[in-house]
Amino acid sequence: MTMTERLLVTEPEATAAPVPDVFAGPAGRALRQMVLSDEIITQVLSEVGPQGLRLTGDGGFLPQLVKAVLERGLAVELADHLGYGKGDPAGRNGGNSRNGTTPKTLQTEVGPVLLEAPRDRAGTFTPALVPKGVTRVGGGLDDMIVSLYAGGMTVRDIEHHLARTIGTEVSRDTISNITDAVLDEVAAWQTRPLDAVYPVVFFDALVVKVRDGNVVTNKAAHLAVGVDTDGVKHVLGIWVQSAEGASFWAQVCAELANRGVRDIVIACCDGLTGFPEAIEATFPFTVVQTCVVHLIRAATRYVAYADRKTFCAGLKTVYTAVNPDAAQLALLELADSPLGRKYPAAIAVWERAWDRFIPFLAFPPAVRKVIYTTNSIESLNYQLRKIIKNRGHFPNDQAVTKLLWLAIRDIEDKRARARTKDRGKPANQRTAPGHLVEGGTVQGWNAAINALSQAYPNRINPTY
């Protein structure tokens, strides 16, 4: 399964594809016993040590083994190309012959391999085992580089890491080209078709530093997480803000519509400038809801730590009110209390956001529980911040999208492998984390979707 498919397809549990066993079957086992017998392995291991044989790296046993195999394979290929073996009289006056070798360094997972590639005099030999111009063999090294990049290492860090650990010298340009190879998959993921209806979509942003000409500026990388009608969460896209406010969000909403989204019932965000107007222009029936937890956090910034617990208890009477009138009364009572008079700026946060907060009060408790907070996307952003913090800045917007997409895929893959190891264990012995976002399910979704279906029967179950 390709990287794109891992994010495009939601499966109950992702499992790593099994690695084919080249020594499977009776013939393979006989070959293993001949080439990698226990006696040979024991002898090799007995020579391994600080002052003895090295397994990997420059001059190691495994690179020498790879060298021997590849050079033998190339010799066989050249013999097939010429039509005769080395030293065979049949090749005399045949019009083409062997013409020595060309030194070539291959970068591999076990270290550099100094190869002597055979030539023919006519220059028509094109080996398939190690094609001309190829300086890396095996997909493992490329996968290693992509994994290190997705884990937050910079190109410079990866270059030093490979040289230090396995003795493989890979240039920064090569590393960049390897990671850029996923750009087609990123573009396919970013433009994939989406569901017609999402009952809830969460929007949040990360601040990244991006070079724009000769200046490094702060930009917002926005992520959208949609909850489908089955309660399964999906990362819908990543957008690096290239324009101010409404025009940028108009572009994002148009893109979602072009990818098949006909309706969003509830859009949860945190004070994104121009977003409410843009989404209402594209999806006129969408309820734009400010995240309640964000409002609480924004208000408590103005409250001394010793008073926060009591102040939050007062705020709870506001966001748990049965309707907007009761919530307005609760906020007035809090404003007239000693804490409210002590921290008027905290009260002002709620007053400014009031029009975008009160839609929350129209929903029953089951729906309120789902849209109360954008924790689903905030937990994802927390993991992504740990990865991007190592970078001073990104060279362009495309590099931001590439890293964030790779990071999401890498995080979900790691969690899936951990769940695979836990499979079959008793529930009290399982330690693997669940889905971070992609493919995870919303707790209490059955009650929430039932309430939404009653409130919006023609939107939750459309007849498009």
ZAMARGU-4260 file (C-alpha; in steps of 0.2 Angstrom, whole numbers, plus 5000, padded with zeros to 4 digits):
<rodrens>
0) 5000/5000/5000 | 5007/5017/4995 | 5009/5032/5007 | 4993/5040/4998 | 4983/5024/5001
5) 4986/5024/5019 | 4978/5041/5021 | 4965/5039/5008 | 4958/5022/5014 | 4951/5020/5032
10) 4954/5002/5038 | 4950/4994/5055 | 4968/4992/5058 | 4983/4996/5047 | 4995/4982/5046
15) 5013/4982/5039 | 5015/4972/5022 | 5024/4956/5025 | 5042/4956/5019 | 5044/4942/5006
20) 5056/4928/5012 | 5069/4925/4999 | 5073/4908/5007 | 5055/4901/5008 | 5052/4884/5001
25) 5064/4869/5000 | 5075/4876/4987 | 5077/4892/4997 | 5081/4884/5013 | 5094/4873/5004
30) 5101/4889/4997 | 5101/4898/5014 | 5110/4883/5022 | 5124/4884/5008 | 5126/4902/5008
35) 5122/4907/5026 | 5125/4891/5036 | 5126/4892/5055 | 5144/4888/5054 | 5148/4903/5043
40) 5137/4915/5053 | 5145/4909/5070 | 5163/4912/5062 | 5158/4929/5056 | 5151/4934/5073
45) 5166/4928/5082 | 5177/4940/5072 | 5165/4955/5076 | 5172/4967/5089 | 5179/4984/5092
50) 5196/4979/5085 | 5190/4966/5073 | 5177/4963/5060 | 5164/4977/5057 | 5147/4971/5050
55) 5142/4988/5042 | 5149/5004/5037 | 5165/5007/5026 | 5175/4991/5024 | 5162/4981/5034
60) 5158/4963/5031 | 5140/4966/5024 | 5145/4979/5011 | 5159/4967/5005 | 5145/4953/5004
65) 5134/4965/4994 | 5149/4969/4983 | 5153/4951/4979 | 5135/4947/4975 | 5132/4962/4964
70) 5149/4960/4955 | 5145/4942/4952 | 5128/4947/4945 | 5135/4960/4934 | 5147/4948/4927
75) 5133/4936/4923 | 5123/4950/4914 | 5138/4954/4904 | 5141/4936/4899 | 5123/4935/4893
80) 5124/4951/4884 | 5140/4946/4874 | 5134/4928/4872 | 5150/4920/4879 | 5158/4918/4896
85) 5175/4925/4902 | 5189/4916/4893 | 5178/4907/4881 | 5186/4905/4864 | 5169/4907/4856
90) 5171/4926/4859 | 5186/4928/4848 | 5182/4940/4833 | 5164/4941/4839 | 5164/4960/4836
95) 5162/4965/4855 | 5172/4960/4870 | 5175/4964/4888 | 5184/4981/4892 | 5189/4981/4910
100) 5179/4989/4924 | 5173/5006/4930 | 5174/5010/4949 | 5157/5015/4956 | 5152/5019/4974
105) 5134/5013/4979 | 5126/5019/4994 | 5116/5006/5004 | 5108/5003/5020 | 5123/4994/5026
110) 5136/5007/5021 | 5145/5012/5005 | 5149/4998/4992 | 5164/5001/4981 | 5159/4992/4965
115) 5169/4987/4950 | 5156/4988/4936 | 5161/4979/4920 | 5161/4987/4903 | 5160/4981/4885
120) 5171/4988/4871 | 5156/4993/4860 | 5147/5002/4875 | 5131/4993/4872 | 5130/4984/4889
125) 5116/4991/4900 | 5115/4981/4916 | 5098/4979/4925 | 5105/4974/4942 | 5114/4991/4944
130) 5108/5002/4930 | 5119/5016/4924 | 5118/5032/4934 | 5111/5023/4949 | 5120/5027/4965
135) 5109/5019/4978 | 5102/5002/4978 | 5087/4995/4987 | 5071/5005/4993 | 5076/5003/5011
140) 5088/5018/5011 | 5075/5029/5003 | 5062/5023/5015 | 5075/5026/5030 | 5078/5044/5023
145) 5059/5048/5022 | 5056/5041/5039 | 5070/5052/5047 | 5063/5067/5038 | 5045/5063/5044
150) 5051/5061/5061 | 5058/5079/5061 | 5076/5078/5056 | 5082/5091/5044 | 5091/5087/5028
155) 5108/5092/5036 | 5104/5081/5051 | 5100/5066/5040 | 5116/5068/5030 | 5126/5068/5046
160) 5116/5054/5054 | 5118/5042/5039 | 5137/5046/5038 | 5139/5043/5057 | 5129/5027/5059
165) 5131/5017/5043 | 5145/5026/5034 | 5134/5031/5019 | 5137/5048/5011 | 5121/5055/5004
170) 5122/5073/4998 | 5109/5085/5004 | 5102/5087/4986 | 5100/5069/4985 | 5090/5068/5002
175) 5079/5083/4996 | 5076/5073/4979 | 5071/5058/4989 | 5059/5067/5000 | 5052/5077/4985
180) 5047/5060/4977 | 5032/5060/4988 | 5025/5076/4982 | 5014/5067/4969 | 5007/5057/4983
185) 5004/5073/4993 | 4995/5081/4978 | 4984/5066/4976 | 4980/5066/4994 | 4976/5085/4994
190) 4965/5083/4979 | 4956/5067/4983 | 4937/5066/4982 | 4928/5069/4999 | 4911/5064/5006
195) 4896/5074/5002 | 4892/5078/5020 | 4902/5081/5035 | 4892/5083/5051 | 4907/5091/5060
200) 4923/5099/5054 | 4936/5106/5065 | 4948/5119/5059 | 4965/5124/5068 | 4982/5131/5063
205) 5000/5129/5066 | 5012/5144/5065 | 5027/5140/5054 | 5042/5150/5047 | 5043/5151/5028
210) 5056/5160/5018 | 5047/5172/5006 | 5061/5179/4995 | 5075/5186/5006 | 5063/5187/5021
215) 5057/5173/5033 | 5039/5176/5039 | 5027/5168/5050 | 5013/5159/5041 | 4998/5149/5047
220) 4997/5131/5041 | 4978/5126/5043 | 4972/5109/5045 | 4954/5103/5044 | 4948/5087/5052
225) 4931/5081/5046 | 4920/5069/5055 | 4910/5058/5043 | 4892/5052/5046 | 4899/5036/5054
230) 4909/5046/5067 | 4926/5042/5059 | 4939/5056/5058 | 4949/5061/5043 | 4962/5074/5039
235) 4953/5083/5024 | 4968/5094/5020 | 4982/5106/5024 | 4983/5124/5018 | 4997/5136/5021
240) 4989/5153/5022 | 4995/5163/5006 | 4983/5178/5008 | 4974/5188/5022 | 4958/5183/5030
245) 4942/5181/5019 | 4951/5178/5002 | 4961/5164/5009 | 4946/5155/5017 | 4936/5158/5001
250) 4949/5148/4992 | 4949/5134/5005 | 4930/5132/5005 | 4929/5132/4986 | 4942/5118/4985
255) 4932/5108/4998 | 4917/5111/4987 | 4926/5106/4971 | 4931/5090/4980 | 4913/5084/4982
260) 4908/5092/4999 | 4890/5098/4998 | 4887/5102/5016 | 4895/5105/5033 | 4883/5105/5047
265) 4894/5112/5061 | 4911/5120/5058 | 4922/5122/5074 | 4936/5134/5074 | 4945/5147/5085
270) 4943/5165/5079 | 4949/5163/5061 | 4948/5180/5053 | 4937/5179/5038 | 4932/5161/5040
275) 4914/5163/5046 | 4910/5174/5031 | 4919/5163/5018 | 4911/5146/5024 | 4894/5154/5025
280) 4896/5160/5007 | 4900/5142/5001 | 4890/5132/5013 | 4876/5144/5018 | 4867/5133/5031
285) 4883/5129/5041 | 4884/5133/5059 | 4901/5141/5063 | 4904/5137/5081 | 4919/5145/5092
290) 4928/5131/5102 | 4922/5133/5120 | 4939/5127/5127 | 4948/5140/5117 | 4936/5154/5124
295) 4940/5147/5142 | 4958/5147/5139 | 4958/5165/5131 | 4948/5171/5146 | 4959/5163/5160
300) 4975/5172/5153 | 4969/5187/5161 | 4965/5178/5178 | 4978/5175/5192 | 4982/5157/5194
305) 4975/5157/5212 | 4958/5163/5205 | 4956/5152/5190 | 4947/5137/5198 | 4934/5148/5205
310) 4932/5159/5189 | 4931/5143/5178 | 4917/5137/5189 | 4908/5153/5186 | 4911/5151/5167
315) 4904/5133/5168 | 4887/5140/5172 | 4888/5150/5156 | 4892/5136/5143 | 4881/5123/5152
320) 4866/5135/5151 | 4850/5128/5144 | 4848/5142/5131 | 4856/5159/5126 | 4845/5169/5138
325) 4850/5158/5153 | 4868/5159/5147 | 4867/5178/5145 | 4860/5180/5163 | 4874/5168/5170
330) 4888/5179/5161 | 4880/5195/5168 | 4880/5187/5186 | 4898/5182/5184 | 4903/5200/5177
335) 4894/5208/5193 | 4903/5196/5205 | 4919/5201/5214 | 4929/5190/5202 | 4921/5198/5187
340) 4924/5215/5192 | 4942/5210/5196 | 4945/5203/5179 | 4934/5213/5166 | 4946/5208/5152
345) 4941/5190/5154 | 4923/5194/5153 | 4926/5204/5138 | 4933/5189/5129 | 4916/5180/5130
350) 4907/5196/5126 | 4916/5199/5110 | 4914/5180/5104 | 4896/5179/5110 | 4888/5178/5093
355) 4899/5164/5088 | 4897/5155/5105 | 4878/5154/5107 | 4875/5142/5092 | 4883/5129/5104
360) 4868/5131/5116 | 4855/5126/5103 | 4862/5108/5103 | 4857/5094/5115 | 4871/5088/5127
365) 4876/5073/5115 | 4881/5086/5102 | 4888/5098/5114 | 4900/5085/5120 | 4907/5082/5102
370) 4909/5101/5098 | 4914/5107/5115 | 4932/5107/5110 | 4944/5105/5095 | 4955/5092/5105
375) 4954/5080/5091 | 4964/5092/5080 | 4974/5100/5094 | 4981/5083/5099 | 4987/5081/5081
380) 4994/5099/5081 | 5003/5095/5097 | 5012/5081/5089 | 5016/5091/5073 | 5023/5105/5083
385) 5036/5093/5091 | 5042/5089/5073 | 5043/5106/5066 | 5052/5114/5081 | 5069/5108/5075
390) 5067/5118/5059 | 5072/5136/5058 | 5061/5139/5043 | 5055/5131/5028 | 5061/5135/5010
395) 5043/5137/5003 | 5024/5133/5007 | 5026/5116/4998 | 5039/5110/5010 | 5027/5114/5024
400) 5013/5103/5017 | 5026/5089/5012 | 5033/5088/5030 | 5016/5089/5039 | 5008/5075/5027
405) 5023/5064/5030 | 5022/5067/5049 | 5004/5062/5050 | 5007/5046/5040 | 5022/5042/5050
410) 5013/5045/5067 | 4998/5034/5061 | 5009/5020/5055 | 5019/5019/5071 | 5003/5018/5081
415) 4996/5005/5069 | 5012/4994/5071 | 5010/4996/5090 | 4992/4990/5090 | 4997/4975/5079
420) 5009/4970/5092 | 4995/4971/5105 | 4983/4961/5095 | 4977/4946/5104 | 4983/4952/5122
425) 4970/4954/5136 | 4963/4972/5136 | 4971/4976/5153 | 4988/4972/5145 | 4987/4982/5129
430) 4997/4998/5129 | 4997/5004/5111 | 4989/5021/5108 | 4974/5022/5097 | 4972/5032/5081
435) 4979/5050/5083 | 4966/5057/5071 | 4965/5048/5054 | 4953/5033/5055 | 4949/5036/5074
440) 4931/5037/5080 | 4922/5050/5090 | 4917/5044/5107 | 4898/5045/5110 | 4895/5047/5091
445) 4879/5037/5090 | 4870/5048/5102 | 4877/5064/5093 | 4872/5058/5076 | 4854/5053/5082
450) 4852/5071/5089 | 4859/5079/5073 | 4848/5067/5062 | 4832/5073/5071 | 4837/5091/5070
455) 4843/5091/5051 | 4835/5075/5043 | 4837/5081/5025 | 4856/5086/5028 | 4862/5071/5038
460) 4854/5059/5026 | 4854/5068/5009 | 4847/5062/4993 | 4861/5069/4981
</rodrens>
